[in-house]
Amino acid sequence: MKICFPTTRNQGLASVVFDHFGSAPLFLLVDSETKTIAEQVNGDLGHGHGKCKPLRALNGQSVDAIVVGGIGAGALRGLNQAGLKVYRSVGGTIADNLASLSEDNLPELSAEQVCGGHGGGHGHGQRHGCAGQI
């Protein structure tokens, strides 16, 4: 399975999973079997709030699933419509999340768990309650 992990920089499997899909500067695409990693810059990084084009962000890269701390409703809907599963990160590194995913311990995100907005003094990249607290 090819899994996309939003992050700020490539530190391999030790990379920390970013808290918000649309504002992640970088995606690491990991083959869960071989653990090979490909790097992809976010092709939609400058989008306006609520206007994320998730497939544009992936620059045409084919993946099976996304693991992220939070995501907006439109991005989640776009990824789901493209047949992709989106899972909520358990925090920590890509390696931590791969282990949790292999044990079926990552929750799949639903529309009720998306980010509702980014006002009120918090910015992207901070743990801000996106993805709902399960």
GROMACS elastic network, one bead per residue, 0.5 to 0.9 nm:
[ bonds ]
;  ai    aj funct       b0    kb
    1    30     6  0.81247   500
    1    31     6  0.56999   500
    1    32     6  0.54219   500
    1    33     6  0.69694   500
    1    63     6  0.77411   500
    1    64     6  0.61520   500
    1    65     6  0.78710   500
    2    29     6  0.64332   500
    2    30     6  0.55299   500
    2    32     6  0.62061   500
    2    33     6  0.86441   500
    2    62     6  0.78164   500
    2    63     6  0.50180   500
    2    64     6  0.53451   500
    2    65     6  0.68143   500
    2    66     6  0.88843   500
    3    28     6  0.81085   500
    3    29     6  0.55198   500
    3    30     6  0.52063   500
    3    31     6  0.64058   500
    3    32     6  0.69866   500
    3    63     6  0.57454   500
    3    64     6  0.58580   500
    3    66     6  0.56071   500
    3    67     6  0.71950   500
    3    98     6  0.89481   500
    4    27     6  0.62204   500
    4    28     6  0.57223   500
    4    30     6  0.64089   500
    4    58     6  0.87760   500
    4    63     6  0.64861   500
    4    64     6  0.79283   500
    4    65     6  0.62258   500
    4    67     6  0.63350   500
    4    68     6  0.85242   500
    5    15     6  0.89997   500
    5    16     6  0.88799   500
    5    17     6  0.61852   500
    5    18     6  0.76541   500
    5    21     6  0.85730   500
    5    26     6  0.84459   500
    5    27     6  0.54481   500
    5    28     6  0.51706   500
    5    29     6  0.63508   500
    5    30     6  0.76835   500
    5    65     6  0.88996   500
    5    66     6  0.60791   500
    5    67     6  0.53861   500
    5    68     6  0.63878   500
    5    94     6  0.70954   500
    6    16     6  0.86018   500
    6    17     6  0.58642   500
    6    18     6  0.52743   500
    6    19     6  0.79636   500
    6    20     6  0.75543   500
    6    21     6  0.59730   500
    6    22     6  0.86274   500
    6    23     6  0.87264   500
    6    24     6  0.55222   500
    6    25     6  0.75827   500
    6    26     6  0.58717   500
    6    28     6  0.63995   500
    6    29     6  0.87812   500
    6    42     6  0.87017   500
    6    66     6  0.81224   500
    6    67     6  0.74706   500
    6    68     6  0.63604   500
    6    69     6  0.88194   500
    7    10     6  0.73853   500
    7    15     6  0.68292   500
    7    16     6  0.61937   500
    7    17     6  0.51185   500
    7    19     6  0.82152   500
    7    20     6  0.89299   500
    7    21     6  0.86596   500
    7    24     6  0.57666   500
    7    25     6  0.67586   500
    7    26     6  0.53909   500
    7    27     6  0.58062   500
    7    28     6  0.70876   500
    7    68     6  0.88312   500
    8    15     6  0.81013   500
    8    16     6  0.77551   500
    8    17     6  0.80798   500
    8    18     6  0.66752   500
    8    24     6  0.62086   500
    8    25     6  0.56035   500
    8    26     6  0.56848   500
    8    27     6  0.80576   500
    8   125     6  0.87836   500
    9    12     6  0.88156   500
    9    15     6  0.68970   500
    9    16     6  0.83195   500
    9    25     6  0.78619   500
    9    26     6  0.65229   500
    9    27     6  0.84972   500
    9    28     6  0.87700   500
   10    13     6  0.84721   500
   10    14     6  0.84373   500
   10    15     6  0.60436   500
   10    16     6  0.89439   500
   10    26     6  0.79112   500
   10    27     6  0.84989   500
   10    28     6  0.71824   500
   10    39     6  0.74025   500
   11    14     6  0.54255   500
   11    16     6  0.81409   500
   12    15     6  0.55860   500
   12    28     6  0.81249   500
   12    37     6  0.70652   500
   12    94     6  0.79862   500
   12    95     6  0.88222   500
   13    16     6  0.83366   500
   13    30     6  0.86251   500
   13    35     6  0.81314   500
   13    37     6  0.82871   500
   13    93     6  0.66938   500
   13    94     6  0.50900   500
   13    95     6  0.50491   500
   13    96     6  0.85175   500
   13    98     6  0.89535   500
   14    92     6  0.85634   500
   14    93     6  0.52978   500
   14    94     6  0.61267   500
   14    95     6  0.63486   500
   14    96     6  0.85687   500
   15    18     6  0.89848   500
   15    28     6  0.87590   500
   15    92     6  0.82396   500
   15    93     6  0.52907   500
   15    94     6  0.58159   500
   15    95     6  0.80981   500
   16    91     6  0.76741   500
   16    92     6  0.55360   500
   16    94     6  0.62037   500
   16    95     6  0.89971   500
   17    20     6  0.89599   500
   17    67     6  0.77935   500
   17    68     6  0.63713   500
   17    69     6  0.70581   500
   17    89     6  0.71421   500
   17    90     6  0.89856   500
   17    91     6  0.66388   500
   17    92     6  0.64100   500
   17    93     6  0.57491   500
   17    94     6  0.61139   500
   17    97     6  0.84052   500
   18    21     6  0.72168   500
   18    23     6  0.87754   500
   18    24     6  0.63890   500
   18    68     6  0.63333   500
   18    69     6  0.61952   500
   18    70     6  0.82742   500
   18    89     6  0.87670   500
   18    91     6  0.85662   500
   18   124     6  0.89805   500
   18   125     6  0.63505   500
   18   126     6  0.85930   500
   19    23     6  0.87288   500
   19    24     6  0.79481   500
   19    68     6  0.61430   500
   19    70     6  0.53272   500
   19    71     6  0.80908   500
   19    89     6  0.83401   500
   19    91     6  0.85148   500
   19   124     6  0.71385   500
   19   125     6  0.53556   500
   19   126     6  0.65042   500
   19   127     6  0.61633   500
   19   128     6  0.80559   500
   19   130     6  0.77054   500
   20    23     6  0.59200   500
   20    24     6  0.62808   500
   20    68     6  0.64658   500
   20    69     6  0.57683   500
   20    71     6  0.53825   500
   20    72     6  0.81408   500
   20   115     6  0.85684   500
   20   124     6  0.64109   500
   20   125     6  0.65237   500
   20   126     6  0.85799   500
   20   127     6  0.88649   500
   20   130     6  0.76390   500
   20   131     6  0.89748   500
   21    24     6  0.55627   500
   21    27     6  0.89376   500
   21    54     6  0.82737   500
   21    66     6  0.88320   500
   21    67     6  0.88271   500
   21    68     6  0.62551   500
   21    69     6  0.76548   500
   21    70     6  0.63811   500
   21    71     6  0.53157   500
   21    72     6  0.79116   500
   21    75     6  0.81053   500
   22    25     6  0.84397   500
   22    42     6  0.80419   500
   22    44     6  0.74502   500
   22    45     6  0.65872   500
   22    47     6  0.81011   500
   22    52     6  0.60007   500
   22    53     6  0.81692   500
   22    54     6  0.71796   500
   22    57     6  0.74684   500
   22    71     6  0.69586   500
   22    72     6  0.77639   500
   22    75     6  0.75717   500
   23    26     6  0.88498   500
   23    42     6  0.81094   500
   23    44     6  0.84741   500
   23    45     6  0.58210   500
   23    46     6  0.81080   500
   23    47     6  0.85911   500
   23    52     6  0.88960   500
   23   124     6  0.65397   500
   23   125     6  0.78209   500
   24    27     6  0.72149   500
   24    41     6  0.87937   500
   24    42     6  0.67903   500
   24    45     6  0.72440   500
   24   124     6  0.83340   500
   24   125     6  0.77974   500
   25    41     6  0.62550   500
   25    42     6  0.54272   500
   25    43     6  0.87810   500
   25    45     6  0.65915   500
   26    39     6  0.72008   500
   26    40     6  0.59072   500
   26    42     6  0.53034   500
   26    43     6  0.89897   500
   27    38     6  0.84009   500
   27    39     6  0.60168   500
   27    40     6  0.50951   500
   27    41     6  0.61227   500
   27    42     6  0.65581   500
   27    57     6  0.89420   500
   27    58     6  0.76788   500
   28    37     6  0.63323   500
   28    38     6  0.57701   500
   28    40     6  0.62523   500
   28    41     6  0.86925   500
   29    36     6  0.81768   500
   29    37     6  0.55126   500
   29    38     6  0.50522   500
   29    39     6  0.62556   500
   29    40     6  0.74194   500
   29    61     6  0.86535   500
   29    63     6  0.74720   500
   30    33     6  0.86949   500
   30    34     6  0.83188   500
   30    35     6  0.58949   500
   30    36     6  0.57156   500
   30    38     6  0.65933   500
   30    39     6  0.89017   500
   30    63     6  0.89518   500
   30    94     6  0.88444   500
   31    34     6  0.56133   500
   31    35     6  0.50396   500
   31    36     6  0.54509   500
   31    37     6  0.66633   500
   31    38     6  0.87601   500
   32    35     6  0.53204   500
   32    36     6  0.78488   500
   32    98     6  0.71013   500
   32   102     6  0.85730   500
   33    36     6  0.82138   500
   34    37     6  0.88861   500
   40    43     6  0.83031   500
   40    57     6  0.89728   500
   40    58     6  0.70668   500
   40    59     6  0.76587   500
   40    61     6  0.81476   500
   41    44     6  0.89110   500
   41    45     6  0.86173   500
   41    57     6  0.78617   500
   41    58     6  0.77016   500
   41    59     6  0.80136   500
   42    45     6  0.54645   500
   42    56     6  0.80801   500
   42    58     6  0.61836   500
   42    59     6  0.73487   500
   43    46     6  0.83828   500
   43    53     6  0.89971   500
   43    54     6  0.88417   500
   43    55     6  0.87050   500
   43    56     6  0.57221   500
   43    58     6  0.62383   500
   43    59     6  0.55968   500
   44    47     6  0.57922   500
   44    52     6  0.68695   500
   44    53     6  0.65427   500
   44    54     6  0.74837   500
   44    55     6  0.86758   500
   44    56     6  0.58523   500
   44    58     6  0.80301   500
   44    59     6  0.83681   500
   45    48     6  0.89491   500
   45    52     6  0.82517   500
   45    57     6  0.69299   500
   46    52     6  0.88914   500
   47    50     6  0.81273   500
   47    51     6  0.59653   500
   47    52     6  0.58125   500
   47    53     6  0.79309   500
   48    51     6  0.53455   500
   48    52     6  0.71297   500
   49    52     6  0.72379   500
   49   117     6  0.81186   500
   49   118     6  0.81991   500
   50    72     6  0.69560   500
   50    73     6  0.80005   500
   50    74     6  0.68071   500
   50    75     6  0.82763   500
   50   117     6  0.82097   500
   51    74     6  0.73360   500
   51    75     6  0.81526   500
   52    55     6  0.89414   500
   52    56     6  0.84495   500
   52    57     6  0.78302   500
   52    72     6  0.80626   500
   52    74     6  0.69342   500
   52    75     6  0.58546   500
   53    56     6  0.53319   500
   53    57     6  0.61953   500
   53    58     6  0.89229   500
   53    74     6  0.80407   500
   53    75     6  0.64363   500
   53    78     6  0.74887   500
   54    58     6  0.64437   500
   54    59     6  0.88728   500
   54    74     6  0.85111   500
   54    75     6  0.54100   500
   54    76     6  0.80644   500
   54    78     6  0.65055   500
   54    79     6  0.64907   500
   55    58     6  0.51012   500
   55    59     6  0.65177   500
   55    60     6  0.64434   500
   55    61     6  0.81419   500
   55    75     6  0.86656   500
   55    78     6  0.75777   500
   55    79     6  0.71700   500
   55    82     6  0.83933   500
   56    59     6  0.50038   500
   56    60     6  0.66649   500
   57    60     6  0.81338   500
   58    61     6  0.54760   500
   58    62     6  0.80539   500
   58    63     6  0.88528   500
   59    62     6  0.89593   500
   63    66     6  0.77236   500
   63    84     6  0.74806   500
   64    83     6  0.78555   500
   64    84     6  0.55118   500
   64    85     6  0.68764   500
   65    79     6  0.87958   500
   65    83     6  0.87388   500
   65    84     6  0.51662   500
   65    86     6  0.56712   500
   65    87     6  0.74871   500
   66    79     6  0.86530   500
   66    84     6  0.73004   500
   66    85     6  0.63682   500
   66    87     6  0.60769   500
   66    88     6  0.85058   500
   67    70     6  0.89631   500
   67    85     6  0.86311   500
   67    86     6  0.59065   500
   67    88     6  0.57356   500
   67    89     6  0.55502   500
   67    94     6  0.87777   500
   67    97     6  0.77449   500
   67   106     6  0.85391   500
   67   108     6  0.89248   500
   68    71     6  0.72625   500
   68    86     6  0.75115   500
   68    87     6  0.64160   500
   68    88     6  0.52855   500
   68    89     6  0.50078   500
   68    90     6  0.86796   500
   68    91     6  0.86355   500
   68   131     6  0.86650   500
   69    87     6  0.83509   500
   69    88     6  0.54292   500
   69    90     6  0.75909   500
   69    91     6  0.70685   500
   69   127     6  0.78737   500
   69   129     6  0.87544   500
   69   130     6  0.68893   500
   69   131     6  0.64879   500
   70    88     6  0.69112   500
   70    89     6  0.81794   500
   70   109     6  0.88294   500
   70   113     6  0.83158   500
   70   114     6  0.65385   500
   70   115     6  0.63155   500
   70   127     6  0.87450   500
   70   128     6  0.86186   500
   70   129     6  0.77979   500
   70   132     6  0.81105   500
   71    74     6  0.84660   500
   71    75     6  0.65880   500
   71    76     6  0.64066   500
   71   109     6  0.88603   500
   71   113     6  0.85216   500
   71   114     6  0.55298   500
   71   115     6  0.56419   500
   71   130     6  0.67420   500
   71   131     6  0.64457   500
   72    75     6  0.54254   500
   72    76     6  0.61826   500
   72    77     6  0.86024   500
   72   111     6  0.88282   500
   72   113     6  0.89444   500
   72   114     6  0.52134   500
   72   116     6  0.68082   500
   72   117     6  0.79953   500
   72   130     6  0.82132   500
   72   131     6  0.83954   500
   73    76     6  0.51799   500
   73    77     6  0.60565   500
   73    78     6  0.85698   500
   73   110     6  0.89843   500
   73   111     6  0.62921   500
   73   112     6  0.86888   500
   73   113     6  0.85715   500
   73   114     6  0.55277   500
   73   115     6  0.68624   500
   73   116     6  0.76890   500
   74    77     6  0.50803   500
   74    78     6  0.60769   500
   74    79     6  0.85973   500
   75    78     6  0.50756   500
   75    79     6  0.61478   500
   75    80     6  0.85112   500
   76    79     6  0.52250   500
   76    80     6  0.60475   500
   76    81     6  0.84766   500
   76    85     6  0.89121   500
   76    86     6  0.72257   500
   76   109     6  0.81435   500
   76   110     6  0.80569   500
   76   111     6  0.74268   500
   76   114     6  0.77495   500
   77    80     6  0.51384   500
   77    81     6  0.60012   500
   77    82     6  0.85726   500
   77   111     6  0.78070   500
   78    81     6  0.51440   500
   78    82     6  0.62882   500
   78    83     6  0.88637   500
   78    84     6  0.88119   500
   79    82     6  0.50894   500
   79    83     6  0.65717   500
   79    84     6  0.53272   500
   79    85     6  0.73047   500
   79    86     6  0.75511   500
   80    83     6  0.50401   500
   80    85     6  0.61277   500
   80    86     6  0.74651   500
   81    84     6  0.72813   500
   85   108     6  0.69404   500
   85   109     6  0.81107   500
   86   107     6  0.86326   500
   86   108     6  0.57152   500
   86   109     6  0.57485   500
   86   110     6  0.84087   500
   87   101     6  0.86812   500
   87   106     6  0.60564   500
   87   107     6  0.55611   500
   87   109     6  0.53363   500
   87   110     6  0.89808   500
   88    91     6  0.85962   500
   88   106     6  0.62312   500
   88   107     6  0.57154   500
   88   108     6  0.62097   500
   88   109     6  0.59418   500
   88   131     6  0.67706   500
   89    92     6  0.79626   500
   89    94     6  0.88994   500
   89    97     6  0.63306   500
   89   100     6  0.89721   500
   89   106     6  0.67306   500
   89   107     6  0.80753   500
   90    93     6  0.88708   500
   90    96     6  0.78187   500
   90    97     6  0.63554   500
   90   100     6  0.78382   500
   90   105     6  0.87025   500
   90   106     6  0.69097   500
   90   107     6  0.87951   500
   91    94     6  0.87209   500
   91    96     6  0.78233   500
   91    97     6  0.73945   500
   92    95     6  0.81999   500
   92    96     6  0.61609   500
   92    97     6  0.73114   500
   93    96     6  0.51190   500
   93    97     6  0.64097   500
   93    98     6  0.86274   500
   94    97     6  0.51148   500
   94    98     6  0.60247   500
   94    99     6  0.85841   500
   95    98     6  0.50770   500
   95    99     6  0.62305   500
   95   100     6  0.86797   500
   96    99     6  0.52931   500
   96   100     6  0.63640   500
   96   101     6  0.87111   500
   97   101     6  0.59798   500
   97   102     6  0.84856   500
   97   105     6  0.88092   500
   97   106     6  0.75651   500
   98   101     6  0.50376   500
   98   102     6  0.61059   500
   98   103     6  0.86577   500
   99   102     6  0.51919   500
   99   103     6  0.64292   500
   99   104     6  0.87885   500
   99   105     6  0.84938   500
  100   103     6  0.51452   500
  100   104     6  0.62283   500
  100   106     6  0.58860   500
  101   105     6  0.55696   500
  101   106     6  0.53348   500
  101   107     6  0.87469   500
  102   105     6  0.75337   500
  102   106     6  0.87241   500
  103   106     6  0.81646   500
  104   107     6  0.80315   500
  107   134     6  0.85666   500
  109   112     6  0.80653   500
  109   113     6  0.62363   500
  109   114     6  0.75867   500
  109   131     6  0.69328   500
  109   132     6  0.87827   500
  110   113     6  0.55156   500
  110   114     6  0.71642   500
  110   131     6  0.83712   500
  111   114     6  0.57914   500
  111   131     6  0.89554   500
  112   131     6  0.81582   500
  112   132     6  0.74263   500
  113   116     6  0.87805   500
  113   130     6  0.71097   500
  113   133     6  0.76375   500
  113   134     6  0.83599   500
  114   130     6  0.59132   500
  114   132     6  0.64054   500
  115   118     6  0.77909   500
  115   128     6  0.88352   500
  115   129     6  0.75666   500
  115   131     6  0.58962   500
  115   132     6  0.75336   500
  116   130     6  0.75039   500
  117   120     6  0.87341   500
  117   130     6  0.87702   500
  118   121     6  0.77631   500
  118   122     6  0.64805   500
  118   123     6  0.65039   500
  118   124     6  0.75201   500
  118   128     6  0.87423   500
  119   122     6  0.64972   500
  119   123     6  0.78288   500
  120   123     6  0.87953   500
  122   125     6  0.89143   500
  122   126     6  0.71296   500
  122   127     6  0.88596   500
  122   128     6  0.69767   500
  123   126     6  0.61818   500
  123   127     6  0.89503   500
  123   128     6  0.80636   500
  124   127     6  0.81421   500
  124   128     6  0.81038   500
  125   128     6  0.83516   500
  127   130     6  0.74826   500
  129   132     6  0.58154   500
  129   133     6  0.65038   500
  130   133     6  0.77532   500
  131   134     6  0.82714   500
